[in-house]
Amino acid sequence: MLGISVYAGLEISLEENIQYLEKASKLGIKNVFLSLHIPEVNNNFINEISTLILKINKLNFNLTADISKKYYDKLDLKKFNFEALRLDFGFNNQEIAKISQNSDYKINLNASTIKESDLKEIIAAGAKLENFEASHNYYPRKETGLSEELLIKKNNLLKRYGLKISGFVPAKYKKRPPIKAGLPSLEKHRFLEPLIAAQDLLSLGIDKVYIGDSRASKTELADFALVNKKYWIIPIEIKSKISFEEKRLLSLTHQNRQDPGEYLIRSETARKHLKKKIKPKNNNSKRFKYAVTIDNYNYQRYEGDLNILKKEYSADKRVNIAADAGNSALIIEKIKEGDRFKFKI
């Protein structure tokens, strides 16, 4: 479900790439995306690629390689283990169909540009449909990433044919040259943390998410590795001193109520697990949008009620502001009734 990308022949050294692969493997990340046709690579590209693929195979990653016709004919692909090849520049639909009939790996189609007429033509040419999957492009240039509407439209088409779909999110630590503006599939993700963007992609029907950029930081990678389909992970920032009991409630895995309120994510978990009194704060202020609040003992039987606000509310001496979840706005707006969520403090 989660993966990283590595690039040979660019600014990141072979040694750094190998270290990155080892860190990802230790965090339980199972997938790697490798590009075999970047125009700006240096003269060591072929040698680095061979070494990297052998290391990827040794660490038992599932490897998807993006390849052009030029490198498909040039590299001895039988030396390596691929889960999938993403056939890019130079392949026509008949060639794609023929390769799918004989390959030991899946054929990965371009999810961002594929048309239904292409799919029908590939199938009519004798393709083995069970050997296909798809992945969206990433977009190095600012302002050129996909809209959510188009991504959903393409996903719906591919799902009708039974294909699994991948997508990309950016990292902030080391962006891929030469543009260094992030490598997201969706434009709205370009400046977001991988943790947030990845969860958003999964909610849109993506099956596998890769960090597209050259390298995520240690924290970015560790946070990204937490992403799962069981519950949302919501990063929060504690703005003022809170009690031990409030912090304990924040650490629980919560479930949004089936009737959460029009402008609330409302935990049905917190009040059930309240153990100690929650005192009111002296400076209970205006409740801002995406504040995480916990009701204190002045709210009587609602003490311990935990909410994430989706609009501003006036100050209430019965309600303590515990944290700010504003950086998680994109995914907060997608939490539905009954969804589970967990805070990352």
C-alpha positions as CSV (number, residue, x, y, z in Angstrom):
1,M,0.0,0.0,0.0
2,L,2.9,2.4,0.7
3,G,6.1,3.0,-1.2
4,I,9.0,5.3,-1.9
5,S,10.8,6.4,-5.1
6,V,14.5,6.3,-5.8
7,Y,16.3,7.9,-8.7
8,A,19.7,7.0,-10.2
9,G,22.1,9.4,-11.9
10,L,20.9,12.5,-10.1
11,E,22.0,14.5,-7.0
12,I,21.3,11.7,-4.6
13,S,24.4,9.4,-4.4
14,L,24.1,5.6,-4.8
15,E,25.1,5.2,-1.1
16,E,22.3,7.6,0.0
17,N,19.8,5.8,-2.1
18,I,20.8,2.5,-0.5
19,Q,20.5,4.0,3.0
20,Y,17.0,5.3,2.1
21,L,15.9,1.9,0.9
22,E,17.2,0.3,4.1
23,K,15.3,2.8,6.3
24,A,12.1,2.3,4.4
25,S,12.4,-1.4,4.7
26,K,12.9,-1.2,8.4
27,L,9.7,0.9,8.7
28,G,7.7,-1.8,6.9
29,I,7.4,0.0,3.6
30,K,7.1,-2.7,0.9
31,N,7.1,-0.9,-2.5
32,V,9.6,1.0,-4.6
33,F,9.1,3.1,-7.7
34,L,12.1,3.5,-10.0
35,S,12.3,5.7,-13.1
36,L,14.4,4.4,-16.0
37,H,14.0,7.4,-18.4
38,I,14.8,10.7,-16.8
39,P,16.4,13.1,-19.4
40,E,18.7,14.8,-16.9
41,V,20.6,11.7,-15.6
42,N,24.4,11.6,-15.6
43,N,26.8,9.1,-17.2
44,N,26.7,6.7,-14.3
45,F,23.0,6.1,-14.7
46,I,23.1,2.5,-16.1
47,N,25.6,1.3,-13.5
48,E,23.7,2.9,-10.6
49,I,20.4,1.5,-11.9
50,S,21.7,-2.1,-12.0
51,T,23.1,-1.8,-8.4
52,L,20.0,-0.2,-7.1
53,I,17.7,-2.8,-8.6
54,L,19.8,-5.6,-7.1
55,K,19.6,-4.0,-3.7
56,I,15.8,-3.5,-4.1
57,N,15.4,-7.2,-5.0
58,K,17.6,-8.2,-2.0
59,L,15.4,-6.2,0.4
60,N,12.3,-7.9,-1.1
61,F,10.6,-4.7,-2.2
62,N,7.9,-4.9,-4.8
63,L,9.5,-2.9,-7.7
64,T,7.6,-0.9,-10.3
65,A,9.9,0.7,-12.9
66,D,8.9,3.5,-15.3
67,I,10.5,2.7,-18.6
68,S,10.6,4.1,-22.1
69,K,11.0,2.0,-25.3
70,K,14.7,3.1,-25.5
71,Y,15.6,1.5,-22.2
72,Y,13.2,-1.4,-22.6
73,D,15.4,-2.5,-25.6
74,K,18.7,-1.5,-23.9
75,L,18.5,-3.1,-20.5
76,D,18.7,-6.8,-19.8
77,L,15.4,-7.0,-17.8
78,K,15.7,-10.7,-17.2
79,K,18.5,-10.1,-14.7
80,F,16.1,-8.4,-12.3
81,N,12.8,-9.0,-10.5
82,F,10.0,-6.6,-11.3
83,E,6.5,-6.5,-9.9
84,A,5.4,-4.2,-12.7
85,L,6.8,-2.2,-15.6
86,R,5.1,1.2,-16.4
87,L,5.4,1.4,-20.2
88,D,5.8,5.0,-21.0
89,F,7.2,6.8,-24.1
90,G,7.4,4.8,-27.4
91,F,4.9,1.9,-26.8
92,N,1.7,1.6,-28.9
93,N,-1.3,-0.3,-27.7
94,Q,-0.6,-3.3,-29.8
95,E,2.9,-3.6,-28.3
96,I,1.5,-3.2,-24.8
97,A,-1.0,-6.0,-25.4
98,K,1.8,-8.3,-26.8
99,I,4.1,-7.6,-23.8
100,S,1.3,-8.5,-21.4
101,Q,0.9,-11.9,-22.9
102,N,4.4,-13.0,-22.3
103,S,5.7,-11.1,-19.3
104,D,6.5,-12.3,-15.8
105,Y,5.5,-8.9,-14.4
106,K,2.4,-6.7,-14.6
107,I,2.1,-4.0,-17.1
108,N,1.4,-0.6,-15.5
109,L,-0.6,1.8,-17.5
110,N,-0.7,5.6,-17.3
111,A,-3.8,6.3,-15.2
112,S,-3.7,10.0,-15.8
113,T,-3.9,9.9,-19.6
114,I,-5.5,6.6,-20.4
115,K,-8.8,6.7,-22.4
116,E,-11.5,4.0,-22.5
117,S,-10.8,3.7,-26.2
118,D,-7.1,2.8,-25.4
119,L,-8.3,0.1,-23.0
120,K,-10.7,-1.4,-25.5
121,E,-7.9,-1.4,-28.2
122,I,-5.4,-3.1,-25.9
123,I,-8.0,-5.7,-24.9
124,A,-9.0,-6.3,-28.6
125,A,-5.3,-6.9,-29.4
126,G,-5.3,-9.9,-27.1
127,A,-4.0,-8.4,-23.8
128,K,-4.3,-10.4,-20.6
129,L,-6.3,-8.0,-18.5
130,E,-5.3,-9.7,-15.2
131,N,-1.7,-8.6,-16.0
132,F,-2.6,-4.9,-15.8
133,E,-2.5,-2.2,-13.2
134,A,-2.2,1.6,-13.5
135,S,-0.5,4.6,-11.9
136,H,-1.0,8.3,-12.1
137,N,1.7,10.7,-13.3
138,Y,3.5,12.9,-10.9
139,Y,3.9,16.5,-12.0
140,P,7.3,18.3,-11.4
141,R,6.1,21.7,-12.6
142,K,4.0,23.9,-10.3
143,E,0.3,24.3,-11.3
144,T,0.3,21.3,-13.6
145,G,-0.9,18.6,-11.2
146,L,-4.3,16.8,-11.6
147,S,-7.5,18.1,-10.1
148,E,-9.3,15.8,-7.7
149,E,-12.3,15.7,-10.1
150,L,-10.2,14.3,-13.0
151,L,-8.3,11.8,-10.7
152,I,-11.7,10.4,-9.5
153,K,-13.0,10.2,-13.1
154,K,-9.9,8.2,-14.2
155,N,-10.0,6.0,-11.2
156,N,-13.7,5.2,-11.8
157,L,-12.8,4.2,-15.4
158,L,-10.0,1.9,-14.4
159,K,-11.9,0.3,-11.5
160,R,-14.6,-0.7,-14.0
161,Y,-11.9,-2.8,-15.7
162,G,-10.7,-4.2,-12.4
163,L,-7.3,-2.4,-12.3
164,K,-5.4,-1.4,-9.1
165,I,-4.2,2.2,-9.1
166,S,-1.2,4.0,-7.7
167,G,-0.5,7.7,-7.1
168,F,2.2,10.0,-5.8
169,V,2.6,12.5,-3.0
170,P,5.5,15.0,-2.5
171,A,8.1,15.2,0.3
172,K,9.7,18.4,1.6
173,Y,13.2,17.2,2.5
174,K,14.9,16.5,-0.8
175,K,12.9,17.3,-3.8
176,R,13.8,15.8,-7.1
177,P,15.9,17.9,-9.6
178,P,15.9,19.7,-11.8
179,I,12.7,21.7,-10.9
180,K,12.6,20.7,-7.2
181,A,8.9,21.7,-6.8
182,G,7.6,18.4,-5.5
183,L,6.2,15.4,-7.3
184,P,2.5,15.1,-6.5
185,S,-0.2,13.5,-8.6
186,L,-2.7,16.1,-7.3
187,E,-1.8,19.8,-7.5
188,K,-3.5,20.5,-4.1
189,H,-1.0,18.2,-2.4
190,R,2.1,20.0,-3.6
191,F,2.9,21.7,-0.3
192,L,1.4,19.1,2.1
193,E,3.1,16.6,4.3
194,P,3.2,13.1,2.9
195,L,1.2,11.8,5.9
196,I,-1.8,14.1,5.0
197,A,-1.6,13.8,1.2
198,A,-1.3,10.0,1.3
199,Q,-4.4,9.6,3.4
200,D,-6.3,11.9,1.0
201,L,-5.2,9.8,-2.0
202,L,-6.4,6.6,-0.3
203,S,-9.8,8.2,0.4
204,L,-10.1,8.9,-3.4
205,G,-9.8,5.2,-4.4
206,I,-6.0,4.9,-4.8
207,D,-4.7,1.5,-3.8
208,K,-1.0,2.2,-3.5
209,V,0.7,5.5,-2.6
210,Y,4.4,6.4,-3.3
211,I,6.4,9.4,-2.0
212,G,7.4,10.8,-5.4
213,D,10.4,13.0,-4.4
214,S,14.0,11.9,-4.1
215,R,14.0,11.6,-0.4
216,A,11.7,12.1,2.6
217,S,13.2,13.2,5.9
218,K,13.4,10.7,8.8
219,T,10.3,12.2,10.3
220,E,8.4,12.4,7.1
221,L,9.2,8.8,6.3
222,A,8.3,7.5,9.8
223,D,5.0,9.5,9.7
224,F,4.2,8.2,6.2
225,A,4.8,4.6,7.4
226,L,1.9,5.0,9.9
227,V,-0.7,5.4,7.2
228,N,-3.3,2.7,7.2
229,K,-6.8,2.0,6.1
230,K,-8.1,1.2,9.6
231,Y,-8.2,4.8,10.9
232,W,-7.3,8.4,10.0
233,I,-4.1,9.9,11.5
234,I,-4.6,13.5,12.5
235,P,-1.5,15.6,13.3
236,I,-2.2,18.1,16.0
237,E,-0.3,20.8,17.9
238,I,-0.9,21.4,21.6
239,K,-1.1,25.2,22.0
240,S,-1.2,25.6,25.7
241,K,-0.8,23.5,28.9
242,I,-3.2,20.7,29.2
243,S,-3.8,18.2,32.0
244,F,-2.5,14.6,32.0
245,E,-6.1,13.4,31.7
246,E,-6.7,15.6,28.6
247,K,-3.5,14.3,27.0
248,R,-4.5,10.7,27.8
249,L,-7.8,11.2,26.1
250,L,-6.0,12.6,23.0
251,S,-3.9,9.5,22.9
252,L,-6.8,7.1,22.4
253,T,-8.1,5.7,19.1
254,H,-11.4,7.5,18.6
255,Q,-14.5,6.8,16.6
256,N,-16.7,9.5,15.1
257,R,-20.3,9.2,16.3
258,Q,-22.9,8.2,13.8
259,D,-24.6,11.5,14.6
260,P,-21.6,13.8,15.1
261,G,-23.3,17.2,14.6
262,E,-23.3,19.4,11.5
263,Y,-19.9,21.1,12.1
264,L,-18.2,18.6,14.4
265,I,-16.1,15.5,14.4
266,R,-17.4,14.1,17.7
267,S,-15.7,11.2,19.5
268,E,-18.0,8.6,20.9
269,T,-14.9,7.1,22.6
270,A,-13.5,9.8,24.9
271,R,-16.4,10.2,27.5
272,K,-16.6,6.4,27.9
273,H,-12.9,6.3,28.9
274,L,-12.9,9.4,31.2
275,K,-11.0,8.6,34.5
276,K,-10.3,11.9,36.2
277,K,-12.0,15.3,36.5
278,I,-11.2,17.8,33.8
279,K,-10.8,21.2,35.3
280,P,-11.8,24.4,33.3
281,K,-9.0,26.6,32.0
282,N,-8.8,30.2,33.1
283,N,-8.2,31.5,29.6
284,N,-10.9,29.6,27.7
285,S,-10.9,31.6,24.5
286,K,-12.8,31.7,21.2
287,R,-12.9,28.3,19.7
288,F,-11.3,28.5,16.3
289,K,-11.9,26.3,13.2
290,Y,-10.2,22.9,13.5
291,A,-9.6,23.3,17.2
292,V,-9.7,20.0,19.2
293,T,-11.8,20.6,22.3
294,I,-12.6,18.6,25.5
295,D,-15.5,19.5,27.7
296,N,-14.6,20.2,31.4
297,Y,-16.6,19.3,34.5
298,N,-18.7,22.5,34.1
299,Y,-20.5,20.7,31.3
300,Q,-21.7,18.1,33.8
301,R,-22.6,14.8,32.1
302,Y,-20.8,15.9,28.9
303,E,-17.5,16.1,30.7
304,G,-14.8,14.4,28.5
305,D,-16.7,15.0,25.3
306,L,-14.0,15.5,22.6
307,N,-14.7,17.3,19.4
308,I,-12.9,18.6,16.3
309,L,-14.6,21.8,15.1
310,K,-15.3,22.5,11.5
311,K,-16.3,26.1,12.1
312,E,-15.6,28.9,14.6
313,Y,-17.5,29.1,17.9
314,S,-17.6,31.6,20.7
315,A,-15.7,31.0,23.9
316,D,-17.4,28.7,26.4
317,K,-16.1,28.3,30.0
318,R,-17.4,24.7,29.9
319,V,-15.1,23.8,26.9
320,N,-11.3,23.5,27.0
321,I,-9.3,24.0,23.8
322,A,-6.8,21.1,23.8
323,A,-5.0,21.4,20.5
324,D,-4.9,22.8,16.9
325,A,-5.6,20.4,14.1
326,G,-5.5,23.0,11.4
327,N,-2.7,21.4,9.4
328,S,-5.0,18.4,9.0
329,A,-7.9,20.4,7.5
330,L,-7.9,18.4,4.2
331,I,-8.6,15.0,5.8
332,I,-10.7,16.3,8.7
333,E,-13.3,17.4,6.1
334,K,-13.4,13.8,4.8
335,I,-14.0,12.0,8.1
336,K,-17.4,10.5,7.9
337,E,-19.8,9.3,10.6
338,G,-18.5,6.1,12.2
339,D,-14.9,6.6,11.0
340,R,-12.1,5.9,13.4
341,F,-9.3,8.4,13.9
342,K,-6.1,8.8,16.0
343,F,-4.2,12.0,16.9
344,K,-0.4,12.4,16.3
345,I,0.8,14.9,18.8
